[in-house]
Amino acid sequence: MDCWNRDIEGMPTEELRRLQYRLAKRLVSRVYETSEFYRRRMKEQGVRPDDIGSLEDVRKLPFMYKRDLRDNYPDGLFTAPRDELIRYHVSSGTTGKPTVVGYTKRDIENWSESLARGFSSCGLGKGDVFQVSYGYGLFTGGLGVHYGAEKVGATVLPTSVGNTERQVELMQDLHVTAIACTPSYLIHMGEVAEKMGVSIKNDTDLRLGFFGAEPWSEQMRNRIEEWLGIRAYDIYGTSELSGPMFTECAEQKGIHIWGDLALVEIVDPATDEALPAGEQGELTITMLQKEALPMIRYRIGDLTTLEEGACACGRTHPRIGRLRGRVDDMLIIRGINVFPSQVEHTLLEIPQVGKHFQIVVDRKGALDTMLVRVEVSEEAFSDKITDLMVIKRTVEHRLRGALNVGVEVELVEPGTLPRFEGKSKKVIDRRSL
């Protein structure tokens, strides 16, 4: 096993759990002494630091939610002195007040260390040229990946987002071998490249991609890898935790969550009870070593599963499965739970349709309706109505079988639906308008 930090990455499971307990115990004691917020929450829950006598006892602690960060805007939850902070990042605040995250020097080092482990597990290192096409600035994506890539010795090309034709040119001219961006932006980049007469698969040196910031399916991974000729890896993080921080390894069998940095739980969104490994629920993380902004049992809202035990790569840390969507992204259509990821999963198995779709939810009288607008692939597009009707019926049948609810399908020409340089916006819910 070729590791960035062999002693940590291959640590025996029981030894890792003992380390997690020591770190969790120290964290709980520290925040109880230094954070009015955590001290009050723990007293309301009827728990004190002395009650944490095992790793399982962490479940006695109260949950933390994103609204807690907004309610304590801008820095009411910080536990590091202001003169020890070396950076701020701020969320967009599109659903309310923004969240502000501060970092100490050690916080930044741990963030970079986490990504160095992940990148090196996929074969990234010296000699690679890494194009970072996440946004830079207040958003955590660009700078997070940037520092991790430099730590493993790669040469970083900080293109950020936008100016896509220029990005394609630089990818060729500077012999880029790896890229990080949203999967939807890479697809857009591939389409722009083809319009320029450039095949990313045949005309560039790109071999690795790290994609996140929006849900994407295994079918999309397969299509990206086949179309662009690269290995596509999942990358995960949130602005509150430290931006993109964890990745898959070369096995592509789940995202490694480094146990010395984070403690993972999967909880039932309805009952708040912890779920066993393999069952889908809401991802909940305790950041074990964050200094500026501790996060204990933070309910992220992402739906996934937890896999325990050693990975085939030899690393012993737990892994989370591919994100299935968000608790708050779930659509309820005539009493049926529907996730956009289910729609994407189904569409990408139908060769006659393209890579882009849009869901429009509306209400006619008392009845919810769901329209899926999907581009026909270039190869299947035809001016014969009968050909398009066959494709439309096929898509409707497949979606109805996958979702257990009737769906109307609208086929549109290739290139019709909007493209996004940042996170894609695939759902329009008109019921609340």
N, C-alpha and C positions, 0 to 999 in steps of 0.2 A: 504494500500500500504506500503510494507516494503522497505524503502529507505535508502541509505547511507547518503544522504543529503536531507531530506524531504522538507526543505524550498526552496531549489533551484529546485529540480526535479519536485515538484508539483506546482511551481509558476504559478499563473494565466497568461494566454497568453498575455494580454495587459501589465501586469506588466513586463513580460519577455521582450517584445518588447521595453518598455521604458528603461530597463536596457541595452539592446543591443545598443540602440541609444546612451546612455551616454558613453558606452565603445567604440563604433565606433568613436564618436566625439573626445574623448580623444586620441584614437589611431592615427587618421588622423592628429590632431594637433601636436602630438609628432613626427611622422615621417617627417612631413613637416619641422620641426625645426632641426631634427637630421640626416636626411638621404638625401644626395645629390641626390641619385637615385630617391627617391619618389618625392622630390621637383621638380626635372627636369621633371619627367613624368607628374606630376600634372599641371605644367605650360604649357607643350605641349598640355595637354588636355583642358586647359583653366579653371581649377577649383582650388579653394583655400579652406582651412579648413572652412572658414565662409560660404561657399556655401552648407555645409552639415547641412541642417536645419531639416531633418527628416531621418528616417531609410531608406526610399526609395531613398534618395539622394545619398546613397552609390553607386548607379548605375552610378552616374556621374564620378566616379573615374576610372582611367585606369586599364586595366587588367594587371596581372603579369603572366609570363610564366617561364617554367623551364629553358629556354635558358638565362633568366635574371640572374639566379643563376650561371650558367656556365660562362656567360660573365663577372661576377663580382667575379670570383674565386680568392682567397678562402673565403675572409670575407668582401668583399666590400659592402655587404648589411646589415652587422651587425649594430645595434644601441645601443648595451650595451657596456660599457667599457670592455676592455680585462680582467681586473682584477676581473670582476664580472662573468665571464664565469667559469662554473664548469665542463663542458663536451663538447666534440665534437662528432658528428657522421658524417660519410662520405658514400655517395652512391658508388656503384660499378663502375660507370663511363663507363658502357659497351656501351653506345651510344654517347660517347663524354667525355668531362671533367667531373670529379665527382662533386657532389654538397656537400658542407660542411655546416653543421648546428650546430650552437652553442647554448648552453643552460645556462641560469642563474639558480640559486637555485629555484626561483619561477616558472620558466618554467618546471623544473623537477617535482615540487610539483603539478602543474596543470595537467601535463601528468598523474601522478599517481592517482590524484583525479578523473580524467575522467574515467580511467579504473576501479577504485574502485566502482564508481557508476554503471558502466556496469556489472562488475562481480557480485556485490551484487544483481543486478536486476535479475540475473539468478540463485540465490541461493548459490553462492560461499561465503565461509567465514571461520571462525575458525573451525578447525577439518578437513578441506580439505587438501589434498596433491596435489599440482599443478605441473605437469611435463611440463616444458617449452622446447619444441623441435623446437623452432626457433633458428636461428644462433645468437650467441653472438659476441660482438666485434664492429667493425665499423658499421655493420648493426644494425638498431634500433629495430628489432623484439624482440630478446631475453630479453634485458635489460628493454624494455618498459613494457612487460607483467610481468616480474619478479617484478618490483617495485609495480605495481598495485596489484598483487596477495598478496604480503607481506603487503600492506596497509590494505587489508580487513582481515588480520589475517591468511591467508592460509600458509601452509608450502611449500616452493618452492623447486623443484628438477630440477636444471639447467642442463639438459642433452644436450642441443644444438642439432645439427643434426648429423646423422651418427651413426655407431656402433649399428645398429638397434636391433640385438639380445640382446645386453646388455640392451638396453632401455626397451625391453619387459620384461626381467628378473626383472629390477628395478621396473617396473610398478606393477608386482606381489608382489615382496618382500616388497616394501614400501607402499603397499596399496594405490596406486595413485587413486585419485577420479576425477581429471580434467587434461586436456591436452590442449596445444596450439601449433599449427603447421600448415603447409599448408595442405589442404585437400588431395592432392595427396600423401603427405608423410604419412598421417594417413592410407590411403588405402594400401600403401606399407608396413607399419608397421603391418597392419592386416594380409596381405598375409604372411609376414615373420613369424608372430606369429603362423599361422596355420601350416606352414612347421615345426615349433618347437613343434607342438602338443598342442598349447595353443589357447584357444578361448578367445578373449578379452571380449566377451559378457558373457561367463560363468565362466571364470577362473580369472577375475580381478575385482576390485572394481570401475573401471572407469564408471563415470556417466555423465560427462560434457566434451564438447570439444569446443574450440574456434578456428575457422579456417579462414584464409585470406591469403593475399599476392599474390593471384591469383584468377581469376574468377571461381566460381563454381555455379552449378545450384541447383534449388529446388529438382530436381530429384536425384542429387548426395546426397543432405542432407537426403532425404528419404531413399536412399540405405544405407548410413552410419549408420543412426539411427536403421534401421531394422537389418542390418548385425552385428553391434558392440554393440547394446543395450544401446546407449547413447543418450543424447540430444545434438544436434549439432548447435552451434551458429555462426553467421557471425561476424567477427571482421574487423575493417577498420582503415586504416591510411596510410600515405605515409612518406617517410624519411624526406621530407621537412616540413611537418606539425608537426610531433612528433612521427613518427612510428605508430604502432597499438594504437589507442586512443579511438575508439568508438565501441560499441557492440550492438547487439540486446538485448532485454529483454526476459523474459520467454515466452512472447506471440509470439515471432518469426515473427513479422509483420513489420520488418524494423529496421534499425540501428538508435538508438537515437543519434542525434548530439546535445550536450549540448549547449544551446543557449547563456549561459554566457561565453562560451569559443570560440564559432565559429558562424559565420553568413553564412548561406548556400544560394546559388543561383543555379538555373539550367538554363543554357543558350543554345540557339541554336548554334551548332558549326559552322554553315554556316553564320548566320546573326549577331551573338553576342548578340541578343536580349534575355532578360529574358523570361523564359517560365512559365506558370502558374503551380500550383501544379498538379501532376498527369501526366504531359507530360514528355517524355523522352528527355534528353539533357545532356550536359556536366556539370559535377559537378564543381562548383566554390566556393571557401571558403575564407572567411576573418577570420583570427585568431585574436580574439579580445583582448587577454591578453598576447600574446607572447612578451617577452622583448628583447631577443638577436637577433632574426631574424623575424621581423614582416612580415606577409603575407597578402596582401590586394587584394581581388578579384583574387585569384590565380587559374588559369585554370589548373585543375588537369589532364584532359584528360579522366577520367572515365565517362561512360555513365550510368545514373540512373534516378530515378524520386524522387520528393520531396513530402512527405505526411505531411500535417499540421493538427493541432487539436490534442486533447488528445488521447493517446493510451489507449487500453483496460486495461493496467496495471495501469493507473492513471497518468502517467507522461505526462507533457504538452509540452515537447520539440519536435521540428520537427524531422522527420525520413526520411532517404533515403532508397529507395528500393534496392533490390539485384542488384549488378553491372551487366550490360548487356555486358560488354566488354569495350574496349578503342577506342577512336576516331582513334588512329593510328594503332589499331589492325584490323581494318575493311579491309576485302579482297574484291576487286572488281573483280568478275568473270563474264566475258562477259556482263559487264554493270550492274550486280546485286550485291548489297551490301550483304556480308556474314560475320557473326561474328562466331568465334569458339564456343562461348557459345550456339549458335543455334544448332550447330552440337552435342555438348554434351547433350543438352536438349533432342534432338530427340533420340540419341543412348541410353540414360538411360531409355527410355520408352520401349525399346525392350529387353525382358528378355533373348533372346538367345545370346546376346553379353555381353562382360565383361565391366570392368570399365576404360579401357585404350584405347586411340585412338590417331591417328596422322594424320594431314592434310598435304598433299604434293601438292603444287600449281606449275604448270609448264606452258610452252607455246610451242605449236606445230604449227609452222608457225606463223600465225597471231591470232591463237585461244588459249585462256586460257583454261587450264584443271585443274581439281581438283580431287585428289585421296584421299579417306579416308581409312586409314588402321585401322582396328579395331580387337581386340582380340575376339574370340568366347569364351563364358562362358564355364567353366569346364563341366557343366551339358549338354550343347548342342553340345560340340565338338564331332565329329564323323569322322571315316575314310571313310564314304560313301559320294562320290562326290555329289550324288543327294540331300542328306540332307543339305550339305553346300551350294549348289546352291539355295535351297529354302530360306535359311537365307540371302544369298547375295542379292537375288532379293527383299526380304522384306526390307532390310536396304536401298538399292538403292531407292526403291519406297518411303519409309518414308522420306528420306533425300530430294528427289526431291520435294516432297510435301511441306516440311518445308522451303526449301531454294529458291524454284522457279528457280532452275538451275540444269542441269544434273550433276550427280556426279558418278564417278567410285568408286567401293568399292572393297577393298582387305581384305579378311578374313585371320587372322593369328592365330597361336596356342596360347593358354593361356601362359603368361609369356614371350612372344616374344618381345614386345615393350619395349623401355627403361623406367626405373623408375628414379625418381629424388628426392633427399633429400631436395632440395630447391624448387624454383619455377619450375613448369613443363614447358617443351618446346614442345608445341603441334602442332606448325605450321612450316613447312619448305617451304619457298617461293623461288623457283629456278629461277623465272623470272628475278631477278636482278643479278644473278650469272654470 
